[in-house]
Amino acid sequence: MLKSVKFLLLLVMVFSLAACGTTSTSKMTQPGAVAAVDGAGWPMRGLNAQRTSHAINVAGPMTKTIKWQHNEENVLTTTAIGTDGTLYAGSYDTNLYAFSKAGKSIWKFKTGGIIVASPAIGADGTIYVASQDTKLYALNKDGSLKWEFKTTDRLLSSPVVSSDGTIYVGSYDYHVYALNSDGTLKWKNKTNGPIHSSIAIAPDGTIYAASGDANLYALDDTGKEKWHYTTEKALTSSPAVLSDSSVVIGSNEGMLYLISKAGAKIWERKFDAPLEASPAVGARNTIFIGCNDNKMYMISPSNGDVKWEYNTQGKMLAPPVVDKNGTLYFGSTSGYFFALGGNGRPLWSIETGKEILYQASLDSDGTLYVTSVGPMFVIKD
């Protein structure tokens, strides 16, 4: 069965790989390479179901040329990009917005609550958006409502769409929900705490969910718990999956963990501040993570050693984008957006004047979309 799952994931497409600082214990991990991408240029937070944030076939901008700027009074989430180039972003004003690649507003859909979770796009073009009004919405490409599913508490978790079309989302009501493509409940699994972070799916089909009860849960595709790993404090960072189906996650006590697909700790790395940002996974499973100590780190997947660090003068609350050349793109609460080479050396930076809370999105043509507390910046060579 494992072989068939991997084969299916290969058909759905894409290789993917990874890369966060200061004391470590270890076993071992195997560098490797396969992850699935559902949809288009940047269909969901973290790019793919594994949440690696690694665009293996796309080179990002090498210069800080701003192509256009869209001014918005409210915060926009990470932009999901459809196959036709349409941009979708949620807002604190309760709306999901659709923009053209030129920045022209196409439509907006009003929910009943603030949207802090980034939208996701299914293979058929359906747009999924979670709102703090407790509902997950499925929208058609024209912005009309397809269906809605109500949980019993607010949704801060960005949905993820698996290769078979199942939609997974976590809720503050402590549950992980699995929904069929028609919006009916497939199953739900209750944890012992609110779920703030986004769910990830491993190449072997394992579903990883981090909870406010300080546990990382591994579930099978029927919702049955395979195992859980207990940390010291609540988990608000989202997990990212390496090619061997091991999982990396940061915690609020400042610990970065790499856990095997069997639930055993491979290593842990202690930082001097909380890890609110989620990790990214680049080539050869290299791990990158931003810390509340204002630094971006590159971490070895084999033992958790720090390869380099870069001071951004502000906290990072989202994972970096990693392009095919290993270039990192990310922003911080300092208001700066950075491009770093894979060696940690700065290539360029832009001062936006606003805090950057969300991950950027890299389209298949190399265009980078950056959202901040207000304007959206579009950068392209």
C-alpha positions as a Markdown table, in Angstrom:
| # | Residue | x | y | z |
|---|---|---|---|---|
| 1 | Met | 0.0 | 0.0 | 0.0 |
| 2 | Leu | 2.9 | 2.3 | 0.8 |
| 3 | Lys | 4.2 | 1.9 | -2.7 |
| 4 | Ser | 0.9 | 2.8 | -4.3 |
| 5 | Val | 0.6 | 5.9 | -2.1 |
| 6 | Lys | 4.0 | 7.1 | -3.2 |
| 7 | Phe | 3.3 | 6.3 | -6.8 |
| 8 | Leu | 0.1 | 8.4 | -6.7 |
| 9 | Leu | 1.9 | 11.3 | -5.1 |
| 10 | Leu | 4.5 | 11.1 | -7.8 |
| 11 | Leu | 1.8 | 11.3 | -10.5 |
| 12 | Val | 0.3 | 14.4 | -8.7 |
| 13 | Met | 3.8 | 15.8 | -9.0 |
| 14 | Val | 6.9 | 17.3 | -7.6 |
| 15 | Phe | 10.1 | 16.9 | -5.8 |
| 16 | Ser | 10.5 | 18.8 | -2.5 |
| 17 | Leu | 13.2 | 19.2 | 0.1 |
| 18 | Ala | 14.1 | 21.5 | 3.3 |
| 19 | Ala | 16.0 | 23.9 | 6.0 |
| 20 | Cys | 16.1 | 26.6 | 12.0 |
| 21 | Gly | 19.4 | 27.6 | 16.7 |
| 22 | Thr | 21.5 | 26.3 | 19.8 |
| 23 | Thr | 21.9 | 22.8 | 21.6 |
| 24 | Ser | 21.3 | 19.4 | 20.1 |
| 25 | Thr | 20.8 | 15.7 | 20.7 |
| 26 | Ser | 20.7 | 13.3 | 17.8 |
| 27 | Lys | 20.1 | 10.0 | 16.0 |
| 28 | Met | 20.0 | 10.3 | 12.2 |
| 29 | Thr | 17.9 | 11.2 | 9.2 |
| 30 | Gln | 18.1 | 10.3 | 5.6 |
| 31 | Pro | 18.2 | 13.1 | 3.0 |
| 32 | Gly | 15.8 | 12.4 | 0.2 |
| 33 | Ala | 13.3 | 13.9 | -2.1 |
| 34 | Val | 9.7 | 13.5 | -2.9 |
| 35 | Ala | 6.6 | 15.6 | -2.1 |
| 36 | Ala | 3.4 | 16.4 | -3.9 |
| 37 | Val | 2.1 | 19.7 | -5.2 |
| 38 | Asp | -1.6 | 20.0 | -5.6 |
| 39 | Gly | -2.8 | 22.7 | -8.0 |
| 40 | Ala | -0.9 | 25.6 | -9.4 |
| 41 | Gly | 2.0 | 28.0 | -8.9 |
| 42 | Trp | 1.4 | 28.5 | -5.2 |
| 43 | Pro | -1.9 | 26.8 | -4.3 |
| 44 | Met | -1.6 | 26.9 | -0.5 |
| 45 | Arg | 0.4 | 28.0 | 2.4 |
| 46 | Gly | 3.8 | 26.3 | 2.3 |
| 47 | Leu | 3.2 | 25.5 | -1.5 |
| 48 | Asn | 2.4 | 21.8 | -1.1 |
| 49 | Ala | 0.7 | 19.4 | 1.2 |
| 50 | Gln | 4.0 | 18.7 | 3.0 |
| 51 | Arg | 4.3 | 22.5 | 3.7 |
| 52 | Thr | 8.0 | 22.5 | 2.5 |
| 53 | Ser | 7.8 | 26.0 | 0.9 |
| 54 | His | 10.3 | 24.8 | -1.7 |
| 55 | Ala | 9.7 | 25.7 | -5.3 |
| 56 | Ile | 12.0 | 23.2 | -6.9 |
| 57 | Asn | 11.4 | 24.3 | -10.5 |
| 58 | Val | 11.1 | 28.1 | -10.1 |
| 59 | Ala | 13.8 | 30.8 | -9.7 |
| 60 | Gly | 12.8 | 33.8 | -7.7 |
| 61 | Pro | 13.8 | 37.5 | -8.5 |
| 62 | Met | 17.5 | 38.3 | -8.1 |
| 63 | Thr | 16.7 | 42.0 | -8.0 |
| 64 | Lys | 14.3 | 44.0 | -5.9 |
| 65 | Thr | 12.3 | 45.4 | -8.8 |
| 66 | Ile | 8.8 | 46.2 | -7.7 |
| 67 | Lys | 6.5 | 45.5 | -10.6 |
| 68 | Trp | 3.3 | 46.9 | -8.9 |
| 69 | Gln | 1.9 | 47.6 | -5.5 |
| 70 | His | -1.7 | 47.1 | -4.3 |
| 71 | Asn | -2.6 | 49.3 | -1.3 |
| 72 | Glu | -5.0 | 47.7 | 1.1 |
| 73 | Glu | -6.0 | 49.1 | 4.5 |
| 74 | Asn | -6.3 | 45.7 | 6.1 |
| 75 | Val | -3.8 | 42.9 | 6.5 |
| 76 | Leu | -3.8 | 40.3 | 3.6 |
| 77 | Thr | -2.9 | 36.7 | 4.2 |
| 78 | Thr | -0.4 | 34.7 | 2.1 |
| 79 | Thr | -1.6 | 34.7 | -1.5 |
| 80 | Ala | -2.8 | 31.5 | -3.1 |
| 81 | Ile | -2.2 | 31.5 | -6.9 |
| 82 | Gly | -4.5 | 29.6 | -9.3 |
| 83 | Thr | -3.5 | 27.9 | -12.6 |
| 84 | Asp | -4.8 | 30.9 | -14.5 |
| 85 | Gly | -2.7 | 33.3 | -12.4 |
| 86 | Thr | -5.6 | 34.6 | -10.3 |
| 87 | Leu | -4.5 | 35.6 | -6.8 |
| 88 | Tyr | -6.5 | 34.8 | -3.7 |
| 89 | Ala | -5.9 | 36.4 | -0.3 |
| 90 | Gly | -8.0 | 36.6 | 2.9 |
| 91 | Ser | -8.2 | 39.8 | 4.9 |
| 92 | Tyr | -8.8 | 41.0 | 8.5 |
| 93 | Asp | -11.9 | 42.8 | 7.1 |
| 94 | Thr | -13.6 | 39.4 | 6.8 |
| 95 | Asn | -13.4 | 39.2 | 3.0 |
| 96 | Leu | -11.6 | 36.8 | 0.6 |
| 97 | Tyr | -10.3 | 38.8 | -2.4 |
| 98 | Ala | -9.5 | 37.7 | -5.9 |
| 99 | Phe | -7.0 | 39.8 | -7.9 |
| 100 | Ser | -5.7 | 39.5 | -11.4 |
| 101 | Lys | -1.9 | 39.2 | -12.0 |
| 102 | Ala | -2.0 | 42.9 | -12.7 |
| 103 | Gly | -3.5 | 43.7 | -9.3 |
| 104 | Lys | -7.0 | 44.4 | -10.5 |
| 105 | Ser | -9.7 | 43.4 | -8.1 |
| 106 | Ile | -12.0 | 40.7 | -9.6 |
| 107 | Trp | -14.3 | 39.8 | -6.8 |
| 108 | Lys | -14.6 | 39.5 | -3.0 |
| 109 | Phe | -16.5 | 37.1 | -0.8 |
| 110 | Lys | -17.6 | 38.2 | 2.6 |
| 111 | Thr | -17.4 | 35.7 | 5.5 |
| 112 | Gly | -18.7 | 36.3 | 9.0 |
| 113 | Gly | -15.3 | 36.7 | 10.7 |
| 114 | Ile | -11.7 | 37.9 | 10.4 |
| 115 | Ile | -9.6 | 35.7 | 8.0 |
| 116 | Val | -6.1 | 35.0 | 9.4 |
| 117 | Ala | -5.7 | 31.7 | 7.6 |
| 118 | Ser | -4.3 | 31.6 | 4.1 |
| 119 | Pro | -6.6 | 30.1 | 1.4 |
| 120 | Ala | -5.9 | 26.9 | -0.5 |
| 121 | Ile | -6.8 | 25.9 | -4.1 |
| 122 | Gly | -7.9 | 22.3 | -5.0 |
| 123 | Ala | -6.9 | 20.6 | -8.3 |
| 124 | Asp | -10.3 | 21.5 | -9.8 |
| 125 | Gly | -9.9 | 25.2 | -9.0 |
| 126 | Thr | -12.1 | 25.3 | -5.9 |
| 127 | Ile | -10.9 | 27.9 | -3.4 |
| 128 | Tyr | -11.0 | 26.9 | 0.3 |
| 129 | Val | -10.9 | 29.6 | 3.0 |
| 130 | Ala | -11.2 | 29.3 | 6.8 |
| 131 | Ser | -12.7 | 32.1 | 8.8 |
| 132 | Gln | -12.9 | 33.0 | 12.5 |
| 133 | Asp | -16.7 | 32.7 | 12.1 |
| 134 | Thr | -16.1 | 29.0 | 12.7 |
| 135 | Lys | -16.7 | 28.0 | 9.0 |
| 136 | Leu | -14.7 | 26.6 | 6.2 |
| 137 | Tyr | -15.9 | 27.9 | 2.8 |
| 138 | Ala | -15.6 | 26.3 | -0.6 |
| 139 | Leu | -15.9 | 28.8 | -3.5 |
| 140 | Asn | -16.1 | 28.5 | -7.2 |
| 141 | Lys | -13.7 | 30.4 | -9.4 |
| 142 | Asp | -16.2 | 33.2 | -9.9 |
| 143 | Gly | -16.5 | 33.8 | -6.2 |
| 144 | Ser | -19.8 | 32.1 | -5.7 |
| 145 | Leu | -20.4 | 29.8 | -2.7 |
| 146 | Lys | -20.0 | 26.1 | -3.4 |
| 147 | Trp | -20.6 | 24.9 | 0.2 |
| 148 | Glu | -19.7 | 25.8 | 3.8 |
| 149 | Phe | -18.9 | 23.6 | 6.7 |
| 150 | Lys | -19.4 | 24.8 | 10.3 |
| 151 | Thr | -17.2 | 23.8 | 13.2 |
| 152 | Thr | -17.8 | 24.8 | 16.8 |
| 153 | Asp | -15.0 | 27.4 | 17.2 |
| 154 | Arg | -12.9 | 29.8 | 15.2 |
| 155 | Leu | -10.6 | 28.6 | 12.4 |
| 156 | Leu | -7.0 | 30.0 | 12.3 |
| 157 | Ser | -5.6 | 26.9 | 10.5 |
| 158 | Ser | -5.0 | 27.2 | 6.8 |
| 159 | Pro | -6.7 | 24.3 | 4.9 |
| 160 | Val | -4.7 | 21.7 | 3.1 |
| 161 | Val | -5.9 | 19.6 | 0.1 |
| 162 | Ser | -4.6 | 16.1 | -0.4 |
| 163 | Ser | -4.0 | 14.3 | -3.7 |
| 164 | Asp | -7.4 | 12.5 | -3.4 |
| 165 | Gly | -9.3 | 15.8 | -2.9 |
| 166 | Thr | -9.8 | 15.5 | 0.9 |
| 167 | Ile | -9.7 | 18.8 | 2.7 |
| 168 | Tyr | -8.1 | 18.9 | 6.2 |
| 169 | Val | -8.3 | 21.8 | 8.6 |
| 170 | Gly | -7.8 | 22.3 | 12.3 |
| 171 | Ser | -10.1 | 24.2 | 14.6 |
| 172 | Tyr | -10.0 | 26.0 | 18.0 |
| 173 | Asp | -12.6 | 23.4 | 19.0 |
| 174 | Tyr | -9.7 | 21.0 | 19.4 |
| 175 | His | -10.6 | 18.9 | 16.4 |
| 176 | Val | -8.9 | 18.0 | 13.1 |
| 177 | Tyr | -11.5 | 17.8 | 10.4 |
| 178 | Ala | -11.4 | 15.8 | 7.2 |
| 179 | Leu | -13.9 | 16.8 | 4.6 |
| 180 | Asn | -15.0 | 15.3 | 1.3 |
| 181 | Ser | -14.8 | 17.5 | -1.8 |
| 182 | Asp | -18.6 | 18.0 | -1.5 |
| 183 | Gly | -18.3 | 19.5 | 2.0 |
| 184 | Thr | -19.5 | 16.5 | 3.9 |
| 185 | Leu | -17.6 | 15.3 | 7.0 |
| 186 | Lys | -15.3 | 12.3 | 6.4 |
| 187 | Trp | -14.1 | 12.1 | 10.0 |
| 188 | Lys | -12.9 | 14.3 | 12.9 |
| 189 | Asn | -10.3 | 13.6 | 15.5 |
| 190 | Lys | -10.3 | 15.4 | 18.9 |
| 191 | Thr | -7.0 | 16.5 | 20.5 |
| 192 | Asn | -6.7 | 18.1 | 23.9 |
| 193 | Gly | -6.1 | 21.6 | 22.9 |
| 194 | Pro | -7.0 | 24.3 | 20.3 |
| 195 | Ile | -5.4 | 23.9 | 16.8 |
| 196 | His | -3.8 | 27.1 | 15.6 |
| 197 | Ser | -1.3 | 25.8 | 13.1 |
| 198 | Ser | -1.9 | 24.3 | 9.7 |
| 199 | Ile | -2.0 | 20.6 | 9.0 |
| 200 | Ala | 0.7 | 18.8 | 6.8 |
| 201 | Ile | 0.5 | 15.5 | 4.9 |
| 202 | Ala | 3.5 | 13.3 | 4.5 |
| 203 | Pro | 4.5 | 11.4 | 1.3 |
| 204 | Asp | 3.4 | 8.2 | 3.0 |
| 205 | Gly | -0.1 | 9.7 | 3.6 |
| 206 | Thr | 0.4 | 10.4 | 7.3 |
| 207 | Ile | -1.5 | 13.5 | 8.5 |
| 208 | Tyr | 0.5 | 15.7 | 11.0 |
| 209 | Ala | -1.4 | 18.1 | 13.3 |
| 210 | Ala | 0.1 | 20.3 | 16.0 |
| 211 | Ser | -2.1 | 21.2 | 19.0 |
| 212 | Gly | -2.2 | 23.7 | 21.8 |
| 213 | Asp | -2.0 | 20.7 | 24.2 |
| 214 | Ala | 1.7 | 20.6 | 23.3 |
| 215 | Asn | 1.4 | 17.4 | 21.2 |
| 216 | Leu | 2.2 | 16.7 | 17.6 |
| 217 | Tyr | -0.3 | 14.1 | 16.4 |
| 218 | Ala | 0.2 | 11.6 | 13.5 |
| 219 | Leu | -3.0 | 10.3 | 12.1 |
| 220 | Asp | -3.8 | 7.9 | 9.3 |
| 221 | Asp | -6.2 | 8.7 | 6.5 |
| 222 | Thr | -9.1 | 7.3 | 8.5 |
| 223 | Gly | -8.4 | 9.7 | 11.4 |
| 224 | Lys | -7.0 | 7.0 | 13.7 |
| 225 | Glu | -4.0 | 8.2 | 15.8 |
| 226 | Lys | -0.8 | 6.5 | 14.9 |
| 227 | Trp | 1.2 | 8.2 | 17.6 |
| 228 | His | 1.7 | 11.6 | 19.3 |
| 229 | Tyr | 4.9 | 13.3 | 20.5 |
| 230 | Thr | 4.7 | 15.6 | 23.6 |
| 231 | Thr | 6.7 | 18.8 | 23.8 |
| 232 | Glu | 6.9 | 21.2 | 26.8 |
| 233 | Lys | 4.6 | 24.0 | 25.6 |
| 234 | Ala | 1.8 | 24.7 | 23.2 |
| 235 | Leu | 2.5 | 24.3 | 19.5 |
| 236 | Thr | 1.5 | 27.2 | 17.2 |
| 237 | Ser | 4.1 | 26.6 | 14.6 |
| 238 | Ser | 3.0 | 24.4 | 11.7 |
| 239 | Pro | 4.8 | 21.1 | 10.9 |
| 240 | Ala | 6.8 | 20.6 | 7.7 |
| 241 | Val | 7.5 | 17.2 | 6.2 |
| 242 | Leu | 10.9 | 15.9 | 4.9 |
| 243 | Ser | 11.1 | 13.5 | 2.0 |
| 244 | Asp | 11.4 | 10.4 | 4.3 |
| 245 | Ser | 8.1 | 11.4 | 6.0 |
| 246 | Ser | 9.8 | 12.6 | 9.1 |
| 247 | Val | 8.5 | 15.9 | 10.4 |
| 248 | Val | 10.1 | 19.1 | 11.8 |
| 249 | Ile | 8.3 | 21.5 | 14.0 |
| 250 | Gly | 9.2 | 24.4 | 16.3 |
| 251 | Ser | 7.6 | 25.0 | 19.7 |
| 252 | Asn | 6.8 | 28.0 | 22.0 |
| 253 | Glu | 9.6 | 26.9 | 24.5 |
| 254 | Gly | 12.1 | 27.6 | 21.7 |
| 255 | Met | 12.8 | 24.0 | 20.8 |
| 256 | Leu | 13.1 | 22.6 | 17.2 |
| 257 | Tyr | 12.2 | 18.9 | 16.9 |
| 258 | Leu | 12.8 | 16.4 | 14.1 |
| 259 | Ile | 10.5 | 13.4 | 14.7 |
| 260 | Ser | 10.7 | 10.2 | 12.7 |
| 261 | Lys | 7.7 | 8.8 | 10.8 |
| 262 | Ala | 7.4 | 6.3 | 13.6 |
| 263 | Gly | 7.1 | 9.0 | 16.3 |
| 264 | Ala | 10.7 | 8.8 | 17.7 |
| 265 | Lys | 12.8 | 11.9 | 18.3 |
| 266 | Ile | 15.7 | 12.1 | 15.9 |
| 267 | Trp | 17.1 | 15.3 | 17.4 |
| 268 | Glu | 16.1 | 18.5 | 19.1 |
| 269 | Arg | 17.8 | 22.0 | 19.0 |
| 270 | Lys | 17.3 | 24.6 | 21.7 |
| 271 | Phe | 16.9 | 28.3 | 20.8 |
| 272 | Asp | 16.9 | 31.3 | 23.1 |
| 273 | Ala | 13.4 | 32.5 | 22.1 |
| 274 | Pro | 10.1 | 30.9 | 20.9 |
| 275 | Leu | 9.7 | 29.5 | 17.5 |
| 276 | Glu | 6.4 | 30.9 | 16.2 |
| 277 | Ala | 7.3 | 30.6 | 12.6 |
| 278 | Ser | 7.0 | 27.4 | 10.7 |
| 279 | Pro | 10.0 | 25.7 | 9.1 |
| 280 | Ala | 10.7 | 25.3 | 5.4 |
| 281 | Val | 12.5 | 22.3 | 3.9 |
| 282 | Gly | 14.9 | 22.9 | 1.0 |
| 283 | Ala | 17.2 | 20.8 | -1.1 |
| 284 | Arg | 18.6 | 17.7 | 0.6 |
| 285 | Asn | 16.1 | 18.2 | 3.4 |
| 286 | Thr | 17.9 | 21.3 | 4.7 |
| 287 | Ile | 15.8 | 23.1 | 7.3 |
| 288 | Phe | 15.3 | 26.8 | 7.5 |
| 289 | Ile | 13.5 | 28.5 | 10.4 |
| 290 | Gly | 13.0 | 32.0 | 11.7 |
| 291 | Cys | 13.1 | 32.6 | 15.4 |
| 292 | Asn | 11.8 | 35.3 | 17.8 |
| 293 | Asp | 15.4 | 36.2 | 18.5 |
| 294 | Asn | 15.2 | 38.0 | 15.2 |
| 295 | Lys | 17.4 | 35.5 | 13.3 |
| 296 | Met | 16.9 | 33.2 | 10.3 |
| 297 | Tyr | 18.7 | 29.9 | 10.7 |
| 298 | Met | 19.8 | 27.1 | 8.4 |
| 299 | Ile | 19.8 | 23.8 | 10.1 |
| 300 | Ser | 21.4 | 20.5 | 9.2 |
| 301 | Pro | 18.8 | 17.7 | 8.9 |
| 302 | Ser | 21.3 | 15.0 | 10.0 |
| 303 | Asn | 22.0 | 16.4 | 13.5 |
| 304 | Gly | 20.3 | 19.7 | 14.0 |
| 305 | Asp | 23.5 | 21.8 | 13.8 |
| 306 | Val | 23.3 | 25.4 | 12.9 |
| 307 | Lys | 25.0 | 26.0 | 9.5 |
| 308 | Trp | 24.4 | 29.8 | 9.5 |
| 309 | Glu | 22.3 | 32.5 | 11.0 |
| 310 | Tyr | 21.2 | 36.0 | 9.7 |
| 311 | Asn | 19.9 | 38.8 | 11.9 |
| 312 | Thr | 16.7 | 40.5 | 10.5 |
| 313 | Gln | 16.1 | 43.0 | 13.3 |
| 314 | Gly | 12.6 | 41.7 | 13.8 |
| 315 | Lys | 10.6 | 38.5 | 14.5 |
| 316 | Met | 9.7 | 36.1 | 11.8 |
| 317 | Leu | 6.2 | 34.7 | 12.0 |
| 318 | Ala | 6.1 | 32.7 | 8.8 |
| 319 | Pro | 8.4 | 30.3 | 6.9 |
| 320 | Pro | 10.6 | 31.5 | 4.1 |
| 321 | Val | 10.1 | 30.7 | 0.4 |
| 322 | Val | 12.9 | 28.6 | -1.0 |
| 323 | Asp | 13.5 | 28.7 | -4.8 |
| 324 | Lys | 15.2 | 26.2 | -7.0 |
| 325 | Asn | 18.6 | 27.9 | -6.5 |
| 326 | Gly | 18.3 | 27.8 | -2.7 |
| 327 | Thr | 17.5 | 31.5 | -2.4 |
| 328 | Leu | 15.4 | 32.4 | 0.6 |
| 329 | Tyr | 12.6 | 35.1 | 0.5 |
| 330 | Phe | 11.0 | 36.2 | 3.8 |
| 331 | Gly | 9.9 | 39.2 | 5.8 |
| 332 | Ser | 10.0 | 40.2 | 9.5 |
| 333 | Thr | 8.2 | 42.5 | 11.9 |
| 334 | Ser | 11.0 | 45.0 | 11.2 |
| 335 | Gly | 9.1 | 45.9 | 8.0 |
| 336 | Tyr | 12.0 | 44.6 | 5.8 |
| 337 | Phe | 11.6 | 41.9 | 3.2 |
| 338 | Phe | 14.8 | 39.9 | 2.5 |
| 339 | Ala | 16.4 | 37.8 | -0.2 |
| 340 | Leu | 19.3 | 35.6 | 1.1 |
| 341 | Gly | 21.5 | 33.2 | -0.9 |
| 342 | Gly | 21.7 | 29.6 | 0.2 |
| 343 | Asn | 24.9 | 30.5 | 2.0 |
| 344 | Gly | 23.1 | 33.0 | 4.2 |
| 345 | Arg | 24.5 | 36.1 | 2.5 |
| 346 | Pro | 22.1 | 38.9 | 1.7 |
| 347 | Leu | 21.2 | 39.5 | -1.9 |
| 348 | Trp | 18.8 | 42.4 | -1.4 |
| 349 | Ser | 16.2 | 43.8 | 0.9 |
| 350 | Ile | 13.2 | 46.1 | 0.7 |
| 351 | Glu | 11.9 | 48.3 | 3.4 |
| 352 | Thr | 8.1 | 48.2 | 3.3 |
| 353 | Gly | 7.4 | 50.3 | 6.4 |
| 354 | Lys | 4.9 | 47.8 | 7.6 |
| 355 | Glu | 5.2 | 44.6 | 9.6 |
| 356 | Ile | 5.3 | 41.4 | 7.5 |
| 357 | Leu | 3.3 | 38.7 | 9.2 |
| 358 | Tyr | 2.7 | 36.2 | 6.4 |
| 359 | Gln | 4.7 | 34.0 | 4.0 |
| 360 | Ala | 5.3 | 35.4 | 0.5 |
| 361 | Ser | 4.1 | 33.4 | -2.6 |
| 362 | Leu | 6.3 | 32.5 | -5.6 |
| 363 | Asp | 4.5 | 32.1 | -8.9 |
| 364 | Ser | 5.6 | 29.7 | -11.6 |
| 365 | Asp | 6.9 | 32.6 | -13.7 |
| 366 | Gly | 9.2 | 33.8 | -10.9 |
| 367 | Thr | 6.9 | 36.6 | -9.7 |
| 368 | Leu | 7.0 | 37.1 | -5.9 |
| 369 | Tyr | 3.9 | 38.3 | -4.1 |
| 370 | Val | 4.6 | 39.9 | -0.7 |
| 371 | Thr | 1.8 | 40.8 | 1.7 |
| 372 | Ser | 2.2 | 43.1 | 4.7 |
| 373 | Val | 0.1 | 45.1 | 7.2 |
| 374 | Gly | -1.4 | 47.0 | 4.3 |
| 375 | Pro | 0.1 | 46.9 | 0.8 |
| 376 | Met | 0.9 | 43.9 | -1.4 |
| 377 | Phe | 4.2 | 44.2 | -3.2 |
| 378 | Val | 4.9 | 42.3 | -6.4 |
| 379 | Ile | 8.5 | 41.7 | -7.3 |
| 380 | Lys | 9.9 | 40.4 | -10.5 |
| 381 | Asp | 13.1 | 40.7 | -12.5 |
